[in-house]
Amino acid sequence: MARWRWRHNGNGACVRHTTTRTVPPPQTILLHPPISLSIAMAVNDSNKLADAENPAVVTKFCGDSDSEVDFAGRANWLRAAVLGANDGLVSTASLMLGVSAVKHDVRAMVVSGFAGLLAGACSMAIGEFVSVCSQRDVEIAQLDRDGKRGGEEERALPSPVQAAAASALAFSVGALLPLLAAGFIVGYRLRVAVVVAVATMALAAFGYIGAMLGRAPVVRSCARVVVGGLAAMGVTFGLMRLFRATL
């Protein structure tokens, strides 16, 4: 670094005298290896202490075994089962009431209800089988176009046999309720009243389950299902009553 100052020469004149001063470079402070290691260990210990005071929250992701369940698919199957049971209940109860409007015999009422159970379960199973087969064919054709045939996507497709069995079982469960209600009652009026009462309570239960699965208002859903089922039974009974008058 250069510095200058004024000074007098031998002749009495004032001249500028320049001096040069060398400034040493800044010194780098090196820590002794044990000291550096001690500082690093202290920092690591402080981080561990902070982690101990604030433990991490363990979260389950979608890859965990417990969360691999397809809850949306399960809700759809349950809703289909509830609708199938509701269909079996309404159709069988309406058929039994319609037959009882023409003939008061308990045997005729129970036999007609059992025949309706078998016919309805077979119809539901065949219809569901054909529907799911058509859907599966469309999805397989799409997998062929995308080049994904034979992978996980194909194994995840719905099974027509499983869908048919579930539909038939749900319909049969719903149809058994009015059959069991009417099978042990001899009196005509009491038998009809019991069938209507059991069907109403079962319809309210189906409406409640459907509302819980679909996150819909419970009262409105139950009222809609009960009113619809009672209307179907009333129309069938009334029309068959008119038919009896013409005999």
Secondary structure, DSSP 8 states (H G I E B T S, - for coil): -EEEEEEE-TTS-EEEEEEE------------HHHHHHHHHHHHHHHHHHHHHS-------TTSSTT-S-HHHHHHHHHHHHHHHHHHHHHHHHHHHHHHHH---HHHHHHHHHHHHHHHHHHHHHHHHHHHHHHHHHHHHHHHHHT-TTSHHHHTS--HHHHHHHHHHHHHHHHHHHHHHHTT---HHHHHHHHHHHHHHHHHHHHHHHHHHHT--HHHHHHHHHHHHHHHHHHHHHHHHHHHHT-
